[in-house]
Amino acid sequence: MPESRLHVGSSLVWGALATVALQVLSLAFLGTTPPGPALSQTLQSLIAFLAGMGCLQASLRSAEFARSFWRLSAGAFFLWSVAQAIGTYDLYFATGPSQSVAPSVILYFFSLTPMFAALFLSPATGNHEGRWESYLDFLQILIVTGTIYLLFLYAPWWRLSDQEWMSRRATTANLRNLLLSGGFALRVLTTRSRHQRELYTRVGVPMALYSLGFWVAKRGISNWSAHLGSWFDLGWTLPFLLMVILAAGWQENPAEEEPGKPWGLIPIVLAFLLTLSLPAVVSGLFVFRGQVSAPEVFLISVAAALVVICSFTRLALTQHQQKRTFDLLKNSELRYRSLFERNLAGVFCTAPDGTYLDCNEAYAHILGYASREEALSSSAFELYVNPSDRADRLARLRRKKIFTNMEVRLRRKDGSFVWALQNVTLMEDALRNEFIEGTIIDITERKRLEEQLRQSQKMEAVGQLAGGVAHDFNNLLTVIKGYSRLVLDDSRSGGKVRAHVEQIDAAAERAVSLTRHLLAFSRKQVLQPKVIDLNVLMVNLDKMLRRLIGEDIVVETVAAPGLGSVKADPGQIEQVIMNLVVNARDAMPKGGKLTLETANVDLDADYAGDHDGVHPGRYVMLAVSDTGVGIAPEVQSRIFEPFFTTKELGRGTGLGLSTAYGIVKQSGGHIWVYSEPGEGTTFKIYFARVDLPAEIIPQAARPAAPIRGAETILLVEDDEQVRNLTHSVLTTTGYSVIVAENGQAVAKICEQYPDPVHLLLTDVVMPGMSGAEVAKRVSARWPNAKVLYMSGYTENSIVHHGVLDEGTFFLPKPFTPSALTNKVREVLDAHTRTP
């Protein structure tokens, strides 16, 4: 029996113990001497009442099945207590005729009827159908017990002597007690729920002891002429004491319940046996009486009819409940199957040997199968590159039982691979056979985007580094190249010194090119876009490109008629084309064919969905294709990284394609590479089409000698070396130069300098005050002053996303003295100015 949870402080337990102690004292000191028997019988009624209270309190601590069970048990003990109290009163205190048919006799007989009803309880008792079945069971019990009482005790009582009457009462009660104890034992042995088994044990054990004590007491009274008030009275009291203790120790523990297990057919079998009990009653009549009277036959017939009606009604309710349960299970199965089949996630079930037990259409689609049936005919081992990988994963699954949100790379039917987010669980069926249930979600696109994000972050980090270094580095290059050109332009320079300075200037030029590449890649250079025709641009570059690639490569230009215009910096787009052409030339060391193509294209939503950052719309495409060695897939993911190159040492810096990538992206375009090893490569560039006519781009002629001037220029530069060089160049060419190293110096000049200033030449990025803020202050003091910005680093005060504001003049660093003087003269002679 499960360990009892005894509440030592329970008042009911202490009251029951005190009651038994009082009875022991009464039996020891009074015995059969009045008022000993009356006191003993009263104490029995009291302890039965305490047992009923214990069961009632246990019901308050219970739920559903246990609550109904304890309430029925409490009702039985309360009825027994009342019957005992009435019987004691009739026996010792009432006066009148024989008490053989007193109300106490009827109550004694029917007092345990609620416990019989407890045998028929099922977990369904809490719902509507279960309650009605219990009511019918209880009604059958009443009918059968009432019939037995009327036939065996009440109807013939006047023909029996008192001794025969008492003997028949005892026999009937013993039979009742035996049936009750047997019913509890049957429920304990057959109930599958540990929770219910404990309930039946807690009440069944005291009732079995009560049945034994009742039989022993009645035998003692009959065989040894014992009377009430003897030690046999403990046969009633001690079982009730145990009942109080067990009821007080009951605590509902849902964790011990075993949901989902069937409660069995025992209540139904008991109800069926109850229906067959009336034939046993008739057989008993023939055994004890030899004949049956007409009223008894009528009574049996009516009772049998009622019991049969109750039995068939109960059976009909049970069938109705089973049909309803079946319908609910069927609907649940349909909902599950619908969820299973319509689920966008792939759902599968496999055996440990890799055999598919089930899967849905989504699973088959993710893995490239034409149908669910085709997937089921395959093996789970086909998903792995190495079959041993599944064995290793199965071994780990047996240890952990479940894998959640595991990213796996699976092989599809056609040999390609798919990334999936997998959740799997190792389970067992009713026969303890292992099987694996799980789901997969296709995350290939997510992995691609993650890789693009990592690539973008890596390239952005390089761009940030390049942009941060460019400002100071370009200032240094401005000084180096500026003074180099001053020496080279001086006719007095000696041959040996001149040769050394030429090497310095050449090295500085390579550094300038490197810096420009980095700024182009990081999209931090300043663009001056114009509306251009890419066909015209290719025609202008044709001669230069042919000289660049050599005679062993055939160049074909396919210019689309009616090509739309695009808005971009023509000089930068020329740089992109040249970089792609050089890259194509190096991919065809033994010669080949180079194709430059333009076309108007419309990119739809499907294309935009497959290419990150692309919006559907009208575009102009520029394609550069070669028939070279091609690019391996693992290289394509890194091809636009700066300093990444597959060429041997000394043949490339790894900045050509990264420069093209940066210029295209900064110009608002998109660039993609399509290549297969041995089949050649195509780079496609897409620029948004604009509905404007292309501008005519004049070819600026470089003057042979420095252009001189006499205007006043306000020079603002925080770098001392650049400031000194610029001042020297401008004063040498005739300009009057006012120098300021920062914004505070500009403020003083604006307050103190009385003459007009014709041009503000200012750096863009300076500590304390930016070039744009300096320009506002100077324009407020001299409204007619023009502004020329110079910088080696883009800054949002004069550019937006790297594009120069309309009407703004800009001189990129590093610059040569001639580039400086030419640009200053251009701005001073311009008809418009920047406010």
Sequence and secondary structure as in RCSB ss.txt:
>XXXX:A:sequence
MPESRLHVGSSLVWGALATVALQVLSLAFLGTTPPGPALSQTLQSLIAFLAGMGCLQASLRSAEFARSFWRLSAG
AFFLWSVAQAIGTYDLYFATGPSQSVAPSVILYFFSLTPMFAALFLSPATGNHEGRWESYLDFLQILIVTGTIYL
LFLYAPWWRLSDQEWMSRRATTANLRNLLLSGGFALRVLTTRSRHQRELYTRVGVPMALYSLGFWVAKRGISNWS
AHLGSWFDLGWTLPFLLMVILAAGWQENPAEEEPGKPWGLIPIVLAFLLTLSLPAVVSGLFVFRGQVSAPEVFLI
SVAAALVVICSFTRLALTQHQQKRTFDLLKNSELRYRSLFERNLAGVFCTAPDGTYLDCNEAYAHILGYASREEA
LSSSAFELYVNPSDRADRLARLRRKKIFTNMEVRLRRKDGSFVWALQNVTLMEDALRNEFIEGTIIDITERKRLE
EQLRQSQKMEAVGQLAGGVAHDFNNLLTVIKGYSRLVLDDSRSGGKVRAHVEQIDAAAERAVSLTRHLLAFSRKQ
VLQPKVIDLNVLMVNLDKMLRRLIGEDIVVETVAAPGLGSVKADPGQIEQVIMNLVVNARDAMPKGGKLTLETAN
VDLDADYAGDHDGVHPGRYVMLAVSDTGVGIAPEVQSRIFEPFFTTKELGRGTGLGLSTAYGIVKQSGGHIWVYS
EPGEGTTFKIYFARVDLPAEIIPQAARPAAPIRGAETILLVEDDEQVRNLTHSVLTTTGYSVIVAENGQAVAKIC
EQYPDPVHLLLTDVVMPGMSGAEVAKRVSARWPNAKVLYMSGYTENSIVHHGVLDEGTFFLPKPFTPSALTNKVR
EVLDAHTRTP
>XXXX:A:secstr
       TT HHHHHHHHHHHHHHHHHHHTTTSTTHHHHHHHHHHHHHHHHHHHHHHHHHT  THHHHHHHHHHH
HHHHHHHHHHHHHHHHHT  SS  TT HHHHHHHHTTHHHHHHHT  GGGGSHHHHHHHHHHHHHHHHHHHHHII
IIIITTGGGS HHHHHHHHHHHHHHHHHHHHHHHHHHHHH   HHHHHHHHHHHHHHHHHHHHHHHHHHHHHHS 
  TTSGGGHHHHHHHHHHHHHHHT    GGG  TTS   SHHHHHHHHHHTHHHHHHHHHHHHTS   HHHHHHH
HHHHHHHHHHHHHHHHHHHHHHHHHHHHHHHHHHHHHHHHHH SSEEEEE TTSBEEEE HHHHHHTT SSHHHH
HTSBGGGGSSSHHHHHHHHHHHHHHSEEEEEEEEEE TTS EEEEEEEEEEEE TT  EEEEEEEEE HHHHHHH
HHHHHHHHHHHHHHHHHHHHHHHHHHHHHHHHHHHHHHH TT  HHHHHHHHHHHHHHHHHHHHHHHHHHHTT S
 B  EEE HHHHHHHHHHHHHHHH TTEEEEEE  TT  BEEE HHHHHHHHHHHHHHHHHT TT EEEEEEEEE
EEE HHHHHHSTT  SEEEEEEEEEE SS   HHHHTTTTSTT   S TTS  S HHHHHHHHHHHTT EEEEEE
ETTTEEEEEEEEE BSS           SS      EEEEE S HHHHHHHHHHHHHTT EEEEESSHHHHHHHH
HH  S   EEEEESS SSS HHHHHHHHHHH TT EEEEEESS  TTTEETTEE TT EEEESS  HHHHHHHHH
HHHH S    
